[in-house]
Amino acid sequence: MKLTTASKITVARIVLIPVVLALMYWDFPGHMYCALAVFILASLSDFVDGYIARHCNQVSNFGKFMDPLADKLLVISVMLVYLDWGYIPAWAAIIVVARELAVTGLRLIAVEGGKVIAAAWSGKIKTASTMVGFCLMMLPVPELVVTICWIVVVLATVYSGVEYFIKNAEVFK
């Protein structure tokens, strides 16, 4: 299979995940700013690959599957670091991971039925709010800002998860 430019960008986002994690844990002056820069690059690549896919007629089933998977891997990986550091309570991380696994499962069931579920707007908003929140959490901000960030992430996650299941309930018939 030949990858489109959009799909190559998605794959590059996946490759950047261990780089972000290494930079978050590697303790040197400015390591979190370096991690933030790579995280922003990975996050922005989500918008770039989507734009290229739509505007250059590169939408593919590979991209529809891998793009949300790359987002989930990036979010869950960084979120687990925040959990390790005590920035996010375990119950909040469980909600986010459960939603990600549930939506992935929904997509897999849909694929078996010959349907590909593309990202919904609420999912895009969830992804954007998560990326912004996680960026803020990489900065030296007050604890209240960190708390607000993860609360927004959880609320957007729950809303988008419920919407995916309501809009795609026919998959279970």
C-alpha positions as CSV (number, residue, x, y, z in Angstrom):
1,M,0.0,0.0,0.0
2,K,1.3,3.4,-0.9
3,L,0.8,6.1,1.7
4,T,-0.6,9.5,0.8
5,T,1.1,12.6,2.1
6,A,-1.7,12.9,4.7
7,S,-1.1,9.4,5.9
8,K,2.6,9.9,6.1
9,I,2.0,12.9,8.4
10,T,-0.2,10.7,10.6
11,V,2.5,8.1,10.8
12,A,5.0,10.8,11.7
13,R,2.7,11.9,14.6
14,I,2.9,8.4,15.9
15,V,6.7,8.4,15.7
16,L,6.8,11.7,17.7
17,I,5.0,10.2,20.7
18,P,8.1,8.5,22.2
19,V,10.1,11.7,21.6
20,V,7.5,13.7,23.6
21,L,7.6,11.2,26.4
22,A,11.4,11.0,26.5
23,L,11.6,14.7,26.7
24,M,9.0,14.9,29.5
25,Y,11.0,12.5,31.6
26,W,14.5,13.5,30.7
27,D,15.5,16.0,33.3
28,F,17.6,18.8,31.8
29,P,17.1,22.6,31.8
30,G,14.2,23.4,29.5
31,H,13.2,19.8,28.9
32,M,9.4,20.6,29.3
33,Y,9.7,23.4,26.8
34,C,11.3,20.9,24.4
35,A,8.6,18.4,25.1
36,L,5.9,21.1,24.6
37,A,7.4,22.1,21.2
38,V,7.4,18.4,20.0
39,F,3.9,17.9,21.4
40,I,2.6,21.0,19.6
41,L,4.2,19.8,16.4
42,A,2.5,16.4,16.8
43,S,-0.8,18.1,17.7
44,L,-0.7,20.5,14.8
45,S,0.1,17.6,12.4
46,D,-3.4,16.3,13.2
47,F,-4.9,19.5,11.6
48,V,-2.4,19.5,8.7
49,D,-3.0,15.9,7.7
50,G,-6.8,16.4,7.9
51,Y,-6.6,19.5,5.7
52,I,-4.4,17.8,3.2
53,A,-6.6,14.7,3.1
54,R,-9.7,16.7,2.5
55,H,-8.4,19.4,0.1
56,C,-6.0,17.2,-1.9
57,N,-8.5,14.3,-2.2
58,Q,-6.4,12.0,0.0
59,V,-9.1,10.7,2.3
60,S,-8.6,7.0,2.8
61,N,-9.8,4.3,5.0
62,F,-6.2,4.0,6.3
63,G,-6.3,7.7,7.3
64,K,-9.8,7.5,8.8
65,F,-8.6,4.7,11.0
66,M,-5.0,5.7,11.8
67,D,-5.6,9.5,12.3
68,P,-7.9,9.0,15.4
69,L,-5.6,6.1,16.6
70,A,-2.6,8.5,16.4
71,D,-4.6,11.1,18.4
72,K,-5.5,8.5,21.0
73,L,-2.0,7.2,21.4
74,L,-0.6,10.8,21.8
75,V,-3.3,11.8,24.3
76,I,-3.2,8.6,26.4
77,S,0.6,8.6,26.5
78,V,0.9,12.1,27.7
79,M,-2.0,11.7,30.1
80,L,-0.4,8.7,31.7
81,V,2.7,10.8,32.4
82,Y,0.4,13.4,34.0
83,L,-1.2,10.6,36.0
84,D,2.3,9.4,37.1
85,W,3.2,12.9,38.2
86,G,-0.1,13.3,40.1
87,Y,-1.5,16.0,37.8
88,I,-4.6,14.0,36.9
89,P,-6.6,11.8,39.3
90,A,-6.8,8.2,38.3
91,W,-10.6,8.3,37.9
92,A,-10.3,11.0,35.3
93,A,-7.7,9.1,33.3
94,I,-9.9,6.0,33.5
95,I,-12.8,8.0,32.0
96,V,-10.6,9.3,29.1
97,V,-9.1,5.8,28.4
98,A,-12.5,4.1,28.6
99,R,-13.9,6.6,26.1
100,E,-11.0,6.1,23.7
101,L,-11.2,2.3,23.9
102,A,-15.0,2.4,23.5
103,V,-14.9,4.6,20.5
104,T,-12.2,2.5,19.0
105,G,-14.3,-0.6,19.6
106,L,-17.3,1.1,18.0
107,R,-15.1,1.9,14.9
108,L,-13.9,-1.7,14.7
109,I,-17.4,-3.1,14.9
110,A,-18.5,-0.6,12.2
111,V,-15.6,-1.6,9.9
112,E,-16.7,-5.2,10.2
113,G,-20.1,-4.1,8.9
114,G,-18.4,-2.2,6.0
115,K,-18.8,1.2,7.6
116,V,-16.0,3.6,8.5
117,I,-16.9,6.1,11.2
118,A,-15.1,9.4,10.5
119,A,-14.3,11.8,13.3
120,A,-17.3,13.8,14.5
121,W,-17.1,17.5,15.3
122,S,-17.4,16.8,19.0
123,G,-14.4,14.5,18.7
124,K,-12.4,17.2,17.0
125,I,-13.4,19.7,19.8
126,K,-12.4,17.1,22.4
127,T,-9.1,16.6,20.6
128,A,-8.4,20.3,20.4
129,S,-9.4,21.0,24.0
130,T,-7.2,18.1,25.1
131,M,-4.2,19.3,23.1
132,V,-4.5,22.8,24.5
133,G,-5.1,21.6,28.0
134,F,-2.1,19.3,27.9
135,C,0.1,22.1,26.4
136,L,-0.9,24.3,29.3
137,M,-0.1,21.6,31.8
138,M,3.5,21.4,30.4
139,L,4.0,25.0,31.4
140,P,4.8,26.2,34.9
141,V,1.1,27.2,35.7
142,P,-0.8,27.3,39.0
143,E,-2.3,24.1,40.2
144,L,-5.8,25.6,39.6
145,V,-5.0,25.9,35.9
146,V,-3.9,22.3,35.8
147,T,-7.2,21.3,37.5
148,I,-9.3,23.3,35.1
149,C,-7.4,21.7,32.2
150,W,-8.1,18.1,33.2
151,I,-11.8,18.9,34.1
152,V,-12.3,20.4,30.6
153,V,-10.6,17.4,29.0
154,V,-12.9,15.0,31.0
155,L,-16.1,16.9,30.1
156,A,-15.3,17.1,26.4
157,T,-14.3,13.5,26.4
158,V,-17.6,12.3,28.0
159,Y,-19.7,14.5,25.7
160,S,-18.0,13.4,22.5
161,G,-18.1,9.7,23.6
162,V,-21.8,9.8,24.3
163,E,-22.4,11.6,21.0
164,Y,-20.4,8.9,19.0
165,F,-22.6,6.2,20.5
166,I,-25.9,8.0,20.0
167,K,-25.1,8.9,16.4
168,N,-23.8,5.4,15.6
169,A,-26.2,3.2,17.5
170,E,-27.2,1.4,14.3
171,V,-23.8,-0.3,14.3
172,F,-25.0,-2.6,17.1
173,K,-28.1,-3.7,15.2
